[in-house]
Every structure is written in C-alpha cells, then in structure tokens.
Amino acid sequence: MPRLPRREVIDADEIGIFHICQRCVRRSFLCGVDPTSGKDYSFRKDQIQKRMQFLAQFFAVDVMAFAVLSNHFHCVLRNRPDLVKQWSDEEVARRWLHIFPLRRNKDKSVPKPTDLEIQMLVGDSEKLAELRRRLSSISWMMRCLGEVIARQANKDDEVTGHFWEGRFKSQPLLDESAVLACMAYVDLNPVRAGIAQTAETSEHTSAYERIKACQQRETDLDTLGRRKGFSPYRWTPDCWLSPIELAKEVADETTHRTIYRASHKGCLPISLAEYLRILDWTGRQISHGKGAIPSDLAPILERLGLMSEGWVTMVTEFGRLFRQSAGRPTSLKSDATRRSRTRVHSIKQTQSHFA
C-alpha cells in the first residue's frame, strides 16, 4: 500500500503531535557495531542526539521523546505554528541564520549572526514569510537533521550514496492515550531490543536524559538544603526536551522565552514521577514477563482512557497495532473522516486544474 502524501499526514498550519521514525539504508548498523565488518559506529548515536538538541533551540518544534538505536531512530515531535506567528521578524531571521549560517568560524563553529545579516533577511518580506513556515515544519527539521548526519557519515567513511533508507515515516498521535503509549514505546525501544534492561540504563533516549536530570536536581541544592528556583537559562540534561507534565499555568503558553527548546508546554496530564514509574514497571514486564499492574499505576492509565490489562501489549506492539495514525477508536474514526475529506478536496483541485 503506497504511503500517504506528507500534506495529508502533517498539517503545517495546525498544532499536531507525530511519531517519527527514520531508518538507515538497508537497515544496516551504521550507528552501532556492524556485525559484518566489526566496525563500531556507535559514536553516531551521540551525533544524532546532539544535532537534535541543537535544532530544538531554533525550530518551533517540541521534542517530546526520542531514542537512537544502531540502525534507526524514533522521536515524538509537536509542531508549533502558533509560536512562530508571535516571533518578531528579527527573531525569525536570527534563528534561521543559526541553522543556515552565512559564515563560520575557523573551528567550523557557528558565529552569532550580525545585525547586517539579520536585516538582509528582514528586508525580504516574501522570503521571511517562507522562513516562518519552515521553522515550524517537522519536515524541515528532519531535513536539517538527516542531511547533516548523512553528509558527515559519508565524509568519515569516504563513501558516497544514501545513508538513510528513504524519507522519514510520520504517524499522527490523535489523543493523550496515543501520546503516552508512543512515548513509552519510544523510550523503551532499547529494552525491547535487549540493549538495556531498564530505562535508566537506556542511553540515547529521552527517558535516560530525564532520569539524569532528576538525579542532578536531587544534588543541586543550596547551602540551606533548598532547591534552586527554575531558570530558563539553567542547563540540565533534559532542558531541551518538553516537560512531561502539562501544567495548567503553562498549558496555553506561547511567548515565554527559552533558550534550549521551543516552549515550556508539557506533554501529558501526569507528573514526571508518574511517567517514570509507568516506564519502569512496563520495562520490567518486557524484560521479565508480564505481571499484575500495581494499584497506584492502574488509575493513572484509566485517567488517560487506557485499559490497564492491555497496556504492555499496546506499548510493545505499538508499531503493529497502529499503522497510519494512533489513538482511541473514536479518534481514529474522526481522523479517517478528515483524511477522506482532504483527499476528495485534493482530487477536485486536481480535476479543476486540468479542466
């Protein structure tokens, strides 16, 4: 069955959450230990993670979860066209020039854009409007991620040709239950693959970064034993990821300035502690076989409209259970209706074009 056109999957003008998957060509272990040659390319996992972290600073795209494995990577992204609309022209130009600099320092690092470079872009209103669209585009973010990694890999290996299998796969997550299941599926990928036994040992995942940040915050106390107040300029391992808790005070936030991520908007109506408990329990069932869901975890799942009995199956079989979209039956039905209308409208436009 042919894949749907990207425009029918991702609406660039509306906020949406998507599960993204990108695989290496022929699913070769180009980011791990190659079983054929014995070469170790594991360093590319760190390159992919750092590139994703860099892009999260400038794109209006929230990184909600990610996992980098030996021959592919997953991420859960939320596009934010509402944010870009509120950025000034200078802010749009500044962010774009960090991603596509007009010059570089001697050490190949990206310098701070000059006022002249910024004003050159601001003066072209048509170009600037296009850049606004691109800065909230998941497709453009993935392009800026995949192309840089592919070029560097070919340069390192002194080869030419494709590094990635093809264009990335995108899957809309239609409701909170799908978001939670997909984030758990992504974070527990190393556990399912047998690379790690628990979430806290699953390197190059968002769960690992969040756990490291929790450990850092536990030790980051002042002389009186009180926690330091939050600052958008304070670095933690998870500062570039969207917070887990969709707190009421930031649920509608669009303009608060950050330097590591698009916004402080969270992912789910549960706390980070609750999410990590769900991950820890689910990971143990994957590693050691199914068991009874603890009574304190069952209400959390029920609150999100999930059947606690089938939770582990939903996470471990997420890729098989959901193909084009993921969500509750009512969400899937609504999405199918929307897609049908979009496809009919597209056909009518094409017919009128050739009439």
C-alpha positions as CSV (number, residue, x, y, z in Angstrom):
1,M,0.0,0.0,0.0
2,P,1.6,3.4,-1.0
3,R,2.4,5.8,1.7
4,L,0.1,8.8,2.1
5,P,1.4,12.2,0.8
6,R,3.1,14.2,3.6
7,R,0.5,17.0,3.2
8,E,-2.3,14.5,4.2
9,V,-0.4,13.4,7.3
10,I,1.1,16.7,8.7
11,D,-0.9,19.9,8.6
12,A,1.7,22.6,8.8
13,D,-0.9,25.2,9.9
14,E,-2.2,23.3,12.9
15,I,-0.5,22.0,16.1
16,G,-0.1,18.3,15.9
17,I,1.9,15.5,17.6
18,F,3.7,12.9,15.4
19,H,5.7,9.7,15.9
20,I,8.7,10.0,13.6
21,C,10.9,7.1,12.5
22,Q,14.0,7.2,10.3
23,R,16.0,4.1,9.3
24,C,19.5,3.6,7.9
25,V,19.8,2.4,4.3
26,R,19.0,-1.4,4.1
27,R,18.6,-1.2,7.9
28,S,22.4,-1.5,8.2
29,F,24.0,-0.9,11.6
30,L,25.5,2.5,10.6
31,C,25.0,3.9,14.1
32,G,26.2,0.8,16.0
33,V,28.6,-2.1,15.8
34,D,28.4,-3.5,12.2
35,P,28.2,-7.3,12.5
36,T,29.8,-7.8,9.1
37,S,32.8,-5.6,9.3
38,G,33.1,-5.4,13.0
39,K,33.4,-1.6,12.9
40,D,31.9,0.4,15.7
41,Y,29.8,3.4,14.6
42,S,28.2,3.9,18.0
43,F,29.5,7.5,18.1
44,R,26.9,8.5,15.6
45,K,24.2,8.0,18.2
46,D,25.7,10.9,20.1
47,Q,26.0,12.9,16.8
48,I,22.2,12.4,16.1
49,Q,21.2,13.3,19.7
50,K,23.4,16.4,19.7
51,R,22.1,17.6,16.3
52,M,18.5,17.1,17.5
53,Q,19.4,19.0,20.7
54,F,20.8,21.9,18.5
55,L,17.8,22.1,16.3
56,A,15.4,22.1,19.2
57,Q,16.8,25.5,20.2
58,F,15.8,27.2,17.0
59,F,12.8,25.3,15.5
60,A,9.3,25.9,16.8
61,V,9.0,22.1,17.3
62,D,8.8,20.5,20.7
63,V,10.8,17.3,21.1
64,M,8.7,15.1,23.5
65,A,10.6,11.8,23.3
66,F,13.4,10.2,21.3
67,A,15.5,7.1,21.1
68,V,18.6,6.5,18.9
69,L,19.4,2.8,18.1
70,S,22.0,1.1,15.9
71,N,20.1,1.2,12.6
72,H,17.3,3.7,13.2
73,F,15.9,6.4,15.5
74,H,12.5,7.4,16.8
75,C,11.2,10.7,18.1
76,V,7.9,12.2,19.1
77,L,7.5,15.8,17.8
78,R,4.9,18.5,18.2
79,N,4.9,21.3,15.6
80,R,4.1,24.8,16.9
81,P,3.0,27.2,14.2
82,D,1.3,29.3,17.0
83,L,4.8,30.1,18.3
84,V,6.3,31.3,15.0
85,K,3.4,33.7,14.4
86,Q,4.4,35.6,17.6
87,W,8.1,35.8,16.8
88,S,9.4,39.1,15.6
89,D,10.9,39.3,12.1
90,E,14.4,39.7,13.7
91,E,13.8,36.6,15.8
92,V,12.9,34.6,12.7
93,A,15.9,35.8,10.9
94,R,18.2,35.1,13.9
95,R,17.0,31.6,14.3
96,W,17.3,30.8,10.6
97,L,20.9,32.1,10.4
98,H,21.9,29.8,13.3
99,I,20.7,26.8,11.3
100,F,22.0,28.0,7.9
101,P,24.8,30.4,8.7
102,L,26.3,32.7,6.1
103,R,29.8,32.2,7.5
104,R,31.6,30.0,10.0
105,N,34.5,30.5,12.5
106,K,37.9,28.9,11.8
107,D,36.9,26.0,14.1
108,K,33.8,25.4,12.0
109,S,31.5,26.6,14.8
110,V,28.5,28.8,14.0
111,P,29.1,32.5,14.9
112,K,26.4,34.8,16.2
113,P,24.5,36.4,13.3
114,T,25.4,40.1,12.7
115,D,22.8,42.9,12.6
116,L,23.6,43.3,8.9
117,E,22.9,39.6,8.2
118,I,19.7,39.8,10.1
119,Q,18.5,42.9,8.4
120,M,19.2,41.4,5.0
121,L,16.6,38.7,5.7
122,V,14.2,41.1,7.4
123,G,14.2,43.3,4.3
124,D,12.8,40.5,2.1
125,S,9.2,40.0,3.3
126,E,8.4,37.2,0.9
127,K,11.5,35.2,2.0
128,L,10.8,35.9,5.7
129,A,7.2,34.5,5.4
130,E,8.6,31.3,3.9
131,L,11.1,31.0,6.7
132,R,8.3,31.3,9.3
133,R,6.6,28.3,7.7
134,R,9.8,26.3,7.6
135,L,10.7,27.0,11.3
136,S,7.6,25.2,12.5
137,S,7.8,22.5,9.9
138,I,8.7,18.9,11.1
139,S,9.8,18.1,7.5
140,W,12.3,20.9,7.5
141,M,13.6,19.9,11.0
142,M,14.0,16.3,9.9
143,R,15.8,17.5,6.7
144,C,18.2,19.6,8.8
145,L,18.8,16.6,11.0
146,G,19.1,13.8,8.4
147,E,21.1,15.7,5.8
148,V,23.9,16.8,8.2
149,I,24.3,13.3,9.7
150,A,24.4,11.7,6.2
151,R,27.0,14.1,4.8
152,Q,29.2,13.7,7.9
153,A,28.9,9.9,7.8
154,N,29.9,9.8,4.1
155,K,32.8,12.1,4.7
156,D,34.0,10.0,7.7
157,D,33.7,6.7,5.7
158,E,35.0,8.2,2.4
159,V,32.0,6.9,0.5
160,T,29.1,8.4,-1.5
161,G,25.4,7.4,-1.7
162,H,22.4,7.2,0.6
163,F,22.8,7.0,4.4
164,W,19.1,6.9,5.2
165,E,16.7,4.3,3.8
166,G,14.3,6.9,2.5
167,R,12.1,9.7,3.7
168,F,11.1,9.5,7.3
169,K,7.9,7.9,8.4
170,S,5.4,10.0,10.3
171,Q,2.4,8.9,12.3
172,P,-0.2,11.3,13.9
173,L,-0.9,10.7,17.6
174,L,-4.5,11.7,17.9
175,D,-5.1,11.8,21.7
176,E,-3.4,11.6,25.1
177,S,-3.6,7.9,25.3
178,A,-1.7,7.5,22.0
179,V,0.9,10.1,23.1
180,L,1.6,8.2,26.3
181,A,1.8,4.8,24.7
182,C,4.0,6.1,21.9
183,M,6.4,7.9,24.2
184,A,6.7,4.8,26.3
185,Y,7.2,2.7,23.1
186,V,10.0,5.1,22.0
187,D,11.7,5.3,25.4
188,L,11.6,1.5,25.9
189,N,13.0,0.7,22.5
190,P,16.5,-0.3,23.8
191,V,14.7,-2.5,26.4
192,R,12.6,-4.2,23.8
193,A,15.8,-4.7,21.6
194,G,17.7,-6.3,24.5
195,I,20.3,-3.5,24.6
196,A,19.3,-2.4,28.1
197,Q,17.3,-3.9,31.0
198,T,15.8,-0.7,32.4
199,A,15.0,2.9,31.4
200,E,17.8,4.4,33.5
201,T,20.4,2.3,31.6
202,S,18.9,3.1,28.1
203,E,21.4,5.6,26.8
204,H,20.4,7.9,23.9
205,T,16.8,8.1,24.9
206,S,14.7,10.9,26.4
207,A,13.9,8.7,29.5
208,Y,17.7,8.4,30.2
209,E,18.1,12.2,29.9
210,R,15.1,12.9,32.1
211,I,16.4,10.5,34.8
212,K,19.8,12.1,34.7
213,A,18.2,15.5,35.2
214,C,16.2,14.2,38.2
215,Q,19.4,12.9,39.7
216,Q,21.1,16.3,39.0
217,R,18.2,18.2,40.7
218,E,18.5,16.0,43.7
219,T,22.1,17.1,44.3
220,D,21.6,20.7,43.1
221,L,20.7,22.2,46.5
222,D,21.8,25.5,48.0
223,T,23.6,25.8,51.4
224,L,20.3,25.7,53.3
225,G,19.2,22.5,51.6
226,R,16.5,24.2,49.4
227,R,16.1,23.6,45.7
228,K,17.2,26.4,43.4
229,G,14.4,28.1,41.5
230,F,13.8,27.3,37.9
231,S,15.5,29.4,35.3
232,P,15.2,29.0,31.5
233,Y,18.9,29.6,31.3
234,R,19.9,26.8,33.6
235,W,21.2,23.7,31.8
236,T,20.0,20.2,32.7
237,P,20.3,17.0,30.6
238,D,16.6,17.3,29.7
239,C,16.3,21.1,29.3
240,W,15.9,20.8,25.5
241,L,13.0,18.3,25.9
242,S,9.4,19.2,26.5
243,P,8.4,18.8,30.2
244,I,6.3,15.8,30.9
245,E,3.6,17.5,33.0
246,L,1.1,19.6,31.0
247,A,0.6,22.0,33.9
248,K,-2.3,24.4,33.8
249,E,-0.1,27.5,34.2
250,V,1.8,26.8,31.0
251,A,-0.8,24.8,29.0
252,D,-1.5,27.9,26.8
253,E,1.9,29.4,27.0
254,T,3.2,30.7,23.6
255,T,5.5,33.6,24.3
256,H,7.7,32.7,27.3
257,R,11.3,32.9,26.1
258,T,13.5,29.8,26.3
259,I,17.0,29.1,25.0
260,Y,17.1,25.3,24.9
261,R,13.6,24.4,23.5
262,A,10.6,25.9,21.7
263,S,8.5,26.4,24.9
264,H,7.7,25.1,28.3
265,K,4.5,23.4,27.2
266,G,4.3,19.8,28.6
267,C,3.2,16.5,27.1
268,L,0.7,14.7,29.4
269,P,-1.7,15.3,32.3
270,I,0.6,13.4,34.6
271,S,3.8,14.2,36.5
272,L,7.3,13.2,35.5
273,A,7.4,10.9,38.6
274,E,4.3,9.1,37.4
275,Y,5.6,8.8,33.9
276,L,8.9,7.3,35.1
277,R,7.0,4.8,37.3
278,I,5.0,3.7,34.3
279,L,8.1,3.3,32.2
280,D,10.0,1.4,35.0
281,W,7.1,-1.1,35.5
282,T,6.5,-1.6,31.8
283,G,10.2,-2.1,31.1
284,R,10.3,-4.8,33.8
285,Q,7.4,-6.6,32.2
286,I,9.1,-6.5,28.8
287,S,12.3,-7.9,30.3
288,H,10.9,-10.4,32.8
289,G,7.4,-11.3,31.6
290,K,4.0,-9.9,32.4
291,G,2.8,-9.3,35.9
292,A,0.0,-7.5,37.8
293,I,-0.2,-3.8,37.3
294,P,0.3,-2.1,40.7
295,S,-2.9,-0.5,42.1
296,D,-1.4,3.0,42.0
297,L,-0.5,2.8,38.3
298,A,-3.9,1.5,37.2
299,P,-5.7,4.7,38.0
300,I,-3.1,6.7,36.0
301,L,-3.8,4.6,32.9
302,E,-7.5,4.7,33.4
303,R,-7.4,8.5,33.7
304,L,-6.0,8.6,30.2
305,G,-8.6,6.2,28.8
306,L,-6.4,3.2,28.6
307,M,-7.2,-0.4,29.6
308,S,-4.6,-1.4,32.2
309,E,-4.8,-5.1,31.3
310,G,-3.6,-4.4,27.7
311,W,-1.1,-1.7,28.5
312,V,2.1,-3.7,28.0
313,T,0.8,-5.2,24.7
314,M,-0.1,-1.7,23.5
315,V,3.4,-0.4,24.2
316,T,5.3,-3.4,22.9
317,E,3.1,-3.9,19.8
318,F,2.6,-0.2,19.1
319,G,4.1,-0.4,15.6
320,R,2.0,-3.3,14.6
321,L,-1.3,-2.1,16.2
322,F,-1.2,1.3,14.6
323,R,-0.2,2.0,11.1
324,Q,-1.1,5.4,9.7
325,S,-2.5,7.0,12.9
326,A,-2.6,6.1,16.6
327,G,-5.4,6.8,19.1
328,R,-8.7,5.6,20.6
329,P,-11.3,4.2,18.2
330,T,-13.3,7.5,18.2
331,S,-10.1,9.4,17.4
332,L,-9.2,7.1,14.6
333,K,-12.7,7.3,13.1
334,S,-12.6,11.1,13.2
335,D,-9.1,11.1,11.6
336,A,-10.3,8.8,8.8
337,T,-13.2,11.1,8.1
338,R,-10.9,14.1,7.9
339,R,-8.4,12.3,5.6
340,S,-11.3,11.3,3.3
341,R,-12.5,14.9,3.0
342,T,-8.9,16.1,2.4
343,R,-8.4,13.5,-0.3
344,V,-11.6,14.4,-2.1
345,H,-10.8,18.1,-1.9
346,S,-7.3,17.4,-3.3
347,I,-8.8,15.4,-6.2
348,K,-11.3,18.2,-7.0
349,Q,-8.5,20.7,-7.1
350,T,-6.5,18.5,-9.5
351,Q,-9.6,18.0,-11.8
352,S,-10.2,21.7,-11.9
353,H,-6.6,22.4,-12.7
354,F,-6.7,20.1,-15.8
355,A,-10.2,21.1,-16.8
